[in-house]
């Protein structure tokens, strides 16, 4: 499921939006979006991503890896 792969949430077989929507609003009330430019070579391989925070009261969602595009050679 795409949402699970990208750090989101999947809701299936539910006709009760009142049960899930409040939690979604709480999650979206505060967030940070971080981006980075990888130092790894453009080799067409999958590389791990590790995110560390120094607070115990946070929930961190992130992709666990990314696929590097292979460098084009002409």
Protein Blocks (a to p, Z undefined) as FASTA:
>chain_A
ZZlmnopacdehiabfklmmmmmmmmmmpccddddddfbdcehpacddddddfbfkbccd
ddfbdcddddddZZ
